[in-house]
Amino acid sequence: MSLEAKLQQASVEFQNLQSDLSRVVEARQRLDAQLSENELVKKEFAALTAENTVYKLIGPVLVKQDQAEAKSNVDTRLDYIRSEMSETFVFFPMLS
């Protein structure tokens, strides 16, 4: 294989790696935003009393939701997001 062909192949491989890294960085940013949002919701839930009412937005409608169920949903979402972050970025430790 000629030097020019090797350089061309290396250039294509590098571009593919750049593209992969870009997708991973975008995914990390989305997960970071989701994590921050859900941590904020959990913090707000911690300040609720038993008398407070929780509503869930479903389409254009607010629907009353059980407080314990809402808290459980947020905890489940946080676990899922953290799991996705650790699985997705095991190959890119510099993004952790």
C-alpha positions, 0 to 999 in steps of 0.5 A: 500500500502506498504512503498516500493510500495509508494517509487517506485511510488514516484520515478516514479513520480519524474523521470517523472517530471525530464523528463518534466523539461528537455523538458521544459528547452530545449524548453526555450533554443531554444526560447531564441536563436531564440529571440536573433537572431531575436532581432539582425536582428531587430537591423540590420534592424533599421540601413538600409536606403531606398536604402538598399536591403534586401534578404531572403534565400530560400533554396540555393537561395537569393530572393529580399524582400521588406524592410517593409515586412522583418521588419514586418516578424521579428516583427511578429516572435518576438511577436510569440516567446515571446508569446510562452515563456510566455505560455510555462513557466507559470508553471515553473516561475523559468525558466523565 
